[in-house]
Amino acid sequence: MVEYTRFDTGIFGAPGKTMSNNLGFNLSNTFEAKVTDKDSTQTEPKKIMLLNNLNFSTSYDITADSLKWSPMRISGGTQLLNQKMNVNFGATFDPYAINNAGQRINVWNIDNGGSLFRMTSANMTLNYSFSSKDTEESEKKNEQGERNGGREDDLFGTNTDLSDRRQSQFKEGDEESVISDFFKYNLPGI
């Protein structure tokens, strides 16, 4: 007996052969702390972000005959070092045990002599932002860019008026006279 469907050669492919009714669960939250400032003149406590996001997600297949729960995914992120370092993490936990061949079986991991969940994968990423200008000048707002519907910070460099041809963009007599305000390319000394 050969199974046939007219959708096999279609652009969307054939529909699945098994019935599936998934019910998804997702919980997302942020964690902040309110702390009082050492300065006694401050009346309002300031908020400190502990975790930008913390997410838990899983699903339950109502029609499956076994292994109804999918692995739970936990992910989150925060910022450290004066919001210059982003730390993101994630892990996947499976509630089911595995057999000697490494296949999932319909037995809870805790009933098989393990813990409540079995970690199947984990990851962590760290990103750090370098800037060539860490002075008050770099914190000035890009007012012209903001008026034109852009960003107020100088993430993409400062504005250059290309319509004004009266002034040269290069310093005279300087061989290294490249426009340095288009983007930040100088790294601070280590």
C-alpha positions in Angstrom: 0.0 0.0 0.0 1.4 3.4 -1.1 0.2 6.6 0.6 -0.6 9.4 -1.8 -1.6 13.0 -1.4 -2.0 15.5 -4.2 -0.3 18.1 -2.0 3.1 16.3 -2.1 4.4 18.4 -5.0 2.7 21.6 -3.9 4.7 24.6 -2.7 3.5 24.2 0.9 4.1 20.4 1.1 1.9 17.7 2.4 0.1 18.0 5.6 1.2 16.0 8.6 0.2 12.4 9.0 -0.4 12.5 12.7 -3.0 14.4 14.6 -1.7 17.0 17.0 -3.4 19.4 19.4 -0.9 21.4 21.3 -1.6 23.7 24.2 1.3 26.1 24.8 2.4 27.7 28.1 4.6 30.7 28.2 5.5 32.9 31.2 7.6 36.1 30.8 8.6 38.5 33.4 11.2 41.2 34.3 12.8 41.7 37.6 13.6 45.2 39.0 14.7 46.4 42.5 14.0 49.8 44.1 16.9 51.1 46.0 17.3 54.3 47.9 20.1 56.6 46.9 22.9 57.5 49.3 22.1 61.1 48.6 19.6 62.0 51.3 18.0 64.7 49.1 16.5 62.2 46.8 12.9 61.5 47.7 12.2 58.8 45.1 13.9 55.4 45.1 15.6 54.6 41.8 14.8 51.4 39.9 17.6 49.0 39.1 17.1 46.3 36.4 18.1 42.9 37.7 16.8 40.8 34.7 15.6 42.4 31.5 13.5 39.2 30.8 13.0 35.8 32.2 11.0 33.4 30.0 9.6 29.9 30.7 7.8 28.0 27.8 6.6 24.5 27.2 3.6 22.8 25.5 1.3 19.8 26.1 0.0 17.6 23.3 -3.5 16.6 24.2 -3.9 13.9 21.5 -0.4 12.2 21.9 -0.5 8.7 23.4 2.9 9.2 25.1 5.5 12.0 25.8 2.7 14.6 26.0 4.9 17.3 27.5 7.5 19.0 25.4 10.9 20.0 26.9 10.7 23.3 28.9 12.8 26.2 27.6 14.1 28.8 30.1 15.8 31.9 28.8 16.7 35.3 30.2 19.0 38.3 30.0 20.5 41.2 31.9 22.9 44.1 31.5 26.0 44.6 33.5 28.9 47.1 33.8 26.9 50.3 33.4 24.7 48.8 30.6 27.7 48.1 28.4 27.7 44.3 28.7 24.7 42.2 27.7 24.4 38.7 29.2 21.8 36.3 27.7 21.3 32.7 28.8 19.1 29.8 27.9 18.6 26.2 28.8 16.3 23.3 27.8 15.0 20.8 30.4 13.2 17.5 29.6 10.9 16.0 32.1 11.2 12.5 30.6 14.0 9.9 31.1 16.1 8.3 28.4 16.8 4.6 27.9 20.3 3.0 27.3 20.1 3.9 23.6 19.6 7.6 24.4 15.9 7.7 23.3 13.2 9.5 25.3 10.9 7.1 27.1 7.5 7.6 28.6 8.8 7.6 32.2 9.3 10.7 34.3 13.0 11.4 34.9 12.5 11.6 38.6 10.8 8.2 38.7 13.9 6.8 36.8 16.3 7.8 39.6 17.1 11.3 38.2 16.1 14.8 39.1 12.8 16.5 38.3 14.2 17.7 34.9 17.0 16.5 32.7 19.1 19.4 31.1 19.5 18.7 27.4 21.1 22.0 26.2 22.4 25.3 27.6 23.9 28.4 26.1 25.1 31.8 27.2 26.2 34.8 25.2 28.1 37.9 26.4 28.3 41.1 24.3 30.3 44.2 25.3 30.0 47.6 23.8 33.2 49.6 23.1 33.2 53.3 22.5 36.0 55.6 21.5 34.5 58.5 23.3 33.6 58.0 26.9 33.3 61.7 27.7 30.5 64.2 28.2 30.8 65.2 24.5 29.7 61.7 23.4 26.6 61.8 25.6 25.3 65.0 23.8 22.1 64.4 22.0 22.0 64.3 18.3 19.3 67.0 18.0 19.4 67.4 14.3 19.0 63.6 13.8 16.1 63.5 16.3 14.3 66.4 14.5 14.6 64.4 11.2 13.0 61.3 12.8 16.2 59.5 13.7 18.0 58.5 16.8 19.0 61.0 19.5 22.2 59.2 20.4 25.2 59.0 18.0 25.1 55.3 17.4 25.5 55.8 13.7 27.8 58.9 14.0 27.0 62.5 13.9 25.2 64.4 11.1 27.3 65.9 8.3 25.8 68.7 6.2 26.8 67.5 2.7 24.9 70.4 1.0 27.4 73.0 2.4 30.3 72.9 0.0 32.1 76.0 1.3 34.1 74.2 4.0 36.4 71.3 3.3 35.7 68.1 5.2 39.5 67.5 5.6 42.0 69.4 7.6 44.7 71.0 5.4 48.2 69.6 5.7 47.1 66.5 7.6 47.7 63.2 5.8 45.4 61.3 8.3 42.6 63.7 7.6 39.7 61.2 7.4 36.3 62.1 8.6 36.0 60.4 11.9 32.5 61.4 12.9 30.7 59.1 10.5 31.2 56.1 12.8 33.1 55.2 16.0 36.1 53.3 15.0 38.7 54.1 17.6 39.0 51.7 20.5 40.0 53.0 23.9 43.5 52.1 25.1 43.7 49.0 27.1 
